[in-house]
């Protein structure tokens, strides 16, 4: 249930930024959305049906999203060479214009959400196995 809550808040936050505030996501943000949006559905259905398989299906999505958001965070921190930036035309992946809570970048929040979901799923799967 906690992992679903994190995924739901992250999904609603991404939809708010895109649809209400009119911010066009960069390519890496789209990939993170591709990983996060199904998590909100899968974990919600699994939580209300009390189905352990939802955690098994959601874990690869959470880990994949964590990888993409880690790369995006490294890109913002300047740890990735400029020739290795995947974005072409459209919004820049390496220059974020929106900061929340003072100086927190959106990809950092995404990394936090994916990591929290993965940890919660690992804990749940370990407890439900025994």
Buried (B, 14 or more C-beta within 10 A) or exposed (E): EBBBBBBBEBBEBBEEBBEEEEBEBBBBBBBBBEBBBBBBBBBBEBBEEEEEEBBBBBBEBBBBBBEBBBBBBEBBEEEBEEEEBBBEEEBEBBEBEEEEEEEEBBBBBBBBBBBBBBBBBBEBEEEEEE
